[in-house]
Amino acid sequence: MTVNAEAERLTTALVETAEDMRRAGVLDAAAKDKITMRHLGDRTAALVEPISAAEIRALRDAANLSQGVMGRYLGVTAGYISQLENGTRQPIGPALVLLNIIRRKGLDALL
């Protein structure tokens, strides 16, 4: 792994951890935003761009995957994928980041 790829991976992990800590109440929103802006700058929006239920379904259909297989790629359950596709839940954290990667670069980016 190159130095840049390793740095990118660590930065992504740091930002995800900061978001988890904010949700858990360990960090307030201002502290989380400070960490995010310090490490990502203007790239923050690209990592957390919302994705609709219809877009998630379309991504899965385009890749010809079942909900279970899509869940494995994202590290979540088939039930969670179902909830995302019917709009009862919104993707957050690593699942949202991975869905954005799939949307931008295709499923092959995760393989």
DRENDO-1510 file (C-alpha; in Angstrom, 1 decimal, always signed):
<recs>
REC; n; res; u; v; w
REC; 1; MET; +0.0; +0.0; +0.0 .
REC; 2; THR; +1.3; +3.4; -0.9 .
REC; 3; VAL; +1.9; +6.1; +1.7 .
REC; 4; ASN; -0.9; +8.2; +0.2 .
REC; 5; ALA; -3.4; +5.3; +0.2 .
REC; 6; GLU; -2.5; +4.5; +3.8 .
REC; 7; ALA; -2.9; +8.2; +4.8 .
REC; 8; GLU; -6.3; +8.3; +3.1 .
REC; 9; ARG; -7.4; +5.1; +4.8 .
REC; 10; LEU; -6.3; +6.4; +8.2 .
REC; 11; THR; -8.0; +9.8; +7.6 .
REC; 12; THR; -11.3; +8.1; +6.6 .
REC; 13; ALA; -11.1; +5.9; +9.8 .
REC; 14; LEU; -10.4; +9.0; +11.9 .
REC; 15; VAL; -13.4; +10.8; +10.5 .
REC; 16; GLU; -15.7; +7.8; +10.9 .
REC; 17; THR; -14.5; +7.4; +14.5 .
REC; 18; ALA; -15.2; +11.1; +15.2 .
REC; 19; GLU; -18.7; +10.7; +13.9 .
REC; 20; ASP; -19.3; +7.6; +16.0 .
REC; 21; MET; -18.0; +9.5; +19.1 .
REC; 22; ARG; -20.3; +12.4; +18.3 .
REC; 23; ARG; -23.3; +10.1; +18.1 .
REC; 24; ALA; -22.3; +8.4; +21.4 .
REC; 25; GLY; -22.1; +11.8; +23.1 .
REC; 26; VAL; -18.3; +11.7; +23.7 .
REC; 27; LEU; -17.7; +14.6; +21.3 .
REC; 28; ASP; -20.0; +17.6; +20.6 .
REC; 29; ALA; -20.8; +18.6; +17.1 .
REC; 30; ALA; -18.2; +21.5; +17.1 .
REC; 31; ALA; -15.3; +19.2; +18.2 .
REC; 32; LYS; -16.3; +16.6; +15.5 .
REC; 33; ASP; -16.5; +19.3; +12.8 .
REC; 34; LYS; -13.1; +20.6; +13.9 .
REC; 35; ILE; -11.6; +17.2; +13.5 .
REC; 36; THR; -13.3; +16.7; +10.1 .
REC; 37; MET; -12.3; +20.0; +8.7 .
REC; 38; ARG; -8.7; +19.7; +9.9 .
REC; 39; HIS; -8.2; +16.3; +8.2 .
REC; 40; LEU; -10.5; +16.5; +5.2 .
REC; 41; GLY; -11.0; +20.2; +4.4 .
REC; 42; ASP; -13.3; +20.6; +1.4 .
REC; 43; ARG; -13.4; +16.8; +0.8 .
REC; 44; THR; -15.9; +16.3; +3.7 .
REC; 45; ALA; -19.0; +16.8; +1.5 .
REC; 46; ALA; -17.9; +14.1; -0.9 .
REC; 47; LEU; -17.8; +11.5; +1.9 .
REC; 48; VAL; -21.2; +12.3; +3.4 .
REC; 49; GLU; -23.3; +13.1; +0.4 .
REC; 50; PRO; -26.8; +11.7; +1.1 .
REC; 51; ILE; -28.2; +9.0; -1.0 .
REC; 52; SER; -31.9; +8.2; -1.5 .
REC; 53; ALA; -33.7; +4.9; -1.1 .
REC; 54; ALA; -34.3; +4.7; -4.9 .
REC; 55; GLU; -30.6; +5.3; -5.6 .
REC; 56; ILE; -29.6; +2.5; -3.3 .
REC; 57; ARG; -32.0; +0.1; -5.0 .
REC; 58; ALA; -30.8; +1.3; -8.4 .
REC; 59; LEU; -27.1; +0.7; -7.4 .
REC; 60; ARG; -27.9; -2.8; -6.2 .
REC; 61; ASP; -30.0; -3.6; -9.2 .
REC; 62; ALA; -27.3; -2.3; -11.6 .
REC; 63; ALA; -24.8; -4.6; -9.9 .
REC; 64; ASN; -27.3; -7.5; -10.1 .
REC; 65; LEU; -26.9; -8.2; -6.3 .
REC; 66; SER; -29.3; -9.6; -3.8 .
REC; 67; GLN; -29.8; -7.5; -0.6 .
REC; 68; GLY; -27.8; -10.1; +1.3 .
REC; 69; VAL; -24.8; -9.8; -1.0 .
REC; 70; MET; -25.0; -6.0; -1.1 .
REC; 71; GLY; -25.1; -6.2; +2.7 .
REC; 72; ARG; -21.9; -8.2; +2.8 .
REC; 73; TYR; -20.1; -5.6; +0.6 .
REC; 74; LEU; -21.2; -2.9; +3.0 .
REC; 75; GLY; -20.7; -4.9; +6.2 .
REC; 76; VAL; -24.4; -4.7; +7.2 .
REC; 77; THR; -27.3; -7.2; +7.2 .
REC; 78; ALA; -29.8; -7.8; +4.4 .
REC; 79; GLY; -32.5; -6.4; +6.7 .
REC; 80; TYR; -30.6; -3.1; +6.9 .
REC; 81; ILE; -30.4; -3.0; +3.1 .
REC; 82; SER; -34.1; -3.6; +2.9 .
REC; 83; GLN; -34.7; -0.7; +5.4 .
REC; 84; LEU; -32.5; +1.6; +3.3 .
REC; 85; GLU; -34.3; +0.7; +0.1 .
REC; 86; ASN; -37.8; +1.2; +1.6 .
REC; 87; GLY; -36.7; +4.5; +3.2 .
REC; 88; THR; -37.3; +3.6; +6.8 .
REC; 89; ARG; -33.6; +4.2; +7.6 .
REC; 90; GLN; -31.0; +6.4; +6.1 .
REC; 91; PRO; -27.4; +5.2; +5.6 .
REC; 92; ILE; -24.8; +6.6; +8.0 .
REC; 93; GLY; -21.1; +6.1; +8.7 .
REC; 94; PRO; -19.1; +3.6; +6.8 .
REC; 95; ALA; -22.2; +2.3; +4.9 .
REC; 96; LEU; -22.9; +5.8; +3.6 .
REC; 97; VAL; -19.3; +6.2; +2.6 .
REC; 98; LEU; -19.2; +2.9; +0.7 .
REC; 99; LEU; -22.5; +3.7; -1.1 .
REC; 100; ASN; -21.0; +7.0; -2.2 .
REC; 101; ILE; -17.9; +5.1; -3.5 .
REC; 102; ILE; -20.1; +2.7; -5.4 .
REC; 103; ARG; -22.1; +5.5; -6.8 .
REC; 104; ARG; -19.0; +7.4; -8.0 .
REC; 105; LYS; -16.7; +4.5; -9.0 .
REC; 106; GLY; -18.8; +1.4; -9.3 .
REC; 107; LEU; -18.9; -1.8; -7.3 .
REC; 108; ASP; -15.5; -2.8; -8.6 .
REC; 109; ALA; -13.9; -0.1; -6.4 .
REC; 110; LEU; -14.7; -2.3; -3.4 .
REC; 111; LEU; -13.4; -5.6; -4.8 .
</recs>
